């Protein structure tokens, strides 16, 4: 029977006077039919630490001497099987300097005393991790390998740890442990990890290392949903402060153990780190939420938002991180920082959150290197003296991997970078859905690039309209200019592959494209008589054509008539007659000056509209229009129309400056009447 963490959380009777809780989360081996890695629920034993006054005060490395009375010294105790141990106590920022050591029994033999460093990783105050009722302080978890007995000594420093507990974790095993191919592209299960300047390195996904995702609800349903920042400004290097002696096949189990300890021991929502890197160069996805997203972890107290942390698995205060480990760490930083357009040799500013172990008061703006060590932010030795001394080398290596900047990066820098109107990046450099281009979204806009168009920015209302039209996959395509001020100084515009978007404070943003845009361009864009667009290009009610309304007129298009503009009094009359759905139909010419220079006209499918200052605008159509044109139109004896065609007894009539033309409904006869 398989038990999830929630379904399988139960309490046993106390196993001794010093035992508090035994939480058994069954270790379930994958079935033989499993097609790949499956969750491996941990088994956790929690014991109260009460000590035994009759015991000798055994001295141990890293803790006080036998002359000092320990706060706790337990007897040698048999336990259920475990491989990782740690000690926690009630959260209290006033408790510092606590020292803890353990010894364990493996295969019947007891080890020497091993010191457990006090944890310096922590969530920011106010986050979901910090709000859980189970939040506790404690040591870093120590990987000891398969064991079944333990003895613990705790020495108080400043302040007394209240309710100390021993946390023992059996992370279980999986036949996929040590198989890097098991989810080697983290984020493939429901999260697309995109490549930027440097491709994403192989990352063992949470599914690959056997994360039991139900564990994330252990401290409440609110913990199950990841929290996100706005961007990634920088990354912190950590070490787990655990053993350096483990095999490649044990690494996944160590990650599962740390995960279980952070959740059930520290009371956090999830594992604290975003990435963990083992000594063999295997990279593991840490906190859930997507390796390519700005997931907020619990790693660098006061500075978890808009940062990420990669932790080296081991202790590197005096030991040298292996070359494979450093290489993998550099690849992670190159990909992650490159995805958010960050220069690994630059600095970034963060505002300190509330954390008692921070070097900086809440609200202070702090400048960090884009690649920093944990000790730069908090009072800690992490990531160890040796690793910290390697940070300049790591920064240089990451910069070398990035090998320069992308087209998007260069354009961003040319516009002023984070100090420009674009602000900071809120996504990494991503592949566009059409697979052709790349883009980065910033706080104040976006930059899009494709091989055919280059890199250009869009922002504000113009970007909003382009987004609503489907970004680059819509009819407008990719931008081919930055947003630019119009020559008249009133508006702004971006040109795109398939059209343009123009904006002014009074007209807002509207797009024009195709033949309508070409005609508007030929008429002088916004500086011509048409002015700025008042609508996007729209489909006509009859479904046959397209149109844009402008400040000074309209442009209508159909496949058979092409694009033509109408404006002024002629447009006013055409509108009153029903636009293109009236008997005049679509325009087939632009408004044109008459040969005598006195008037203007537009021709339509069903007739014409003529205008002069003295006669105003009037239409002529049908047989009357044919006869009028046969008489020389406005140059003939009748002159310009002075009225629209109207009904008269027995037929219809149009009046002109010097006469009329009447049509007989019964005979079809046309009669010209002189004044």
Helices and strands as residue ranges (DSSP letters): E 21-23, E 43-48, E 72-73, E 77-90, E 99-106, E 109-110, E 114-116, H 128-131, E 136-138, E 142-155, E 165-170, G 213-217, G 221-223, E 234-239, G 248-250, H 251-260, I 261-265, E 275-277, E 283-285, E 307-312, H 323-339, E 347-351, E 365-369, E 371-373, G 374-376, H 385-402, H 407-414, G 417-419, E 430-431, E 438-442, E 445-450, E 454-458, H 460-468, G 471-473, E 484-485, E 492-496, E 499-504, E 508-513, H 514-522, G 525-527, E 538-539, E 545-550, E 553-558, E 562-566, H 568-576, G 579-581, E 592-593, E 599-604, E 607-612, E 616-621, H 622-630, G 633-635, E 646-648, E 651-656, E 659-664, E 670-674
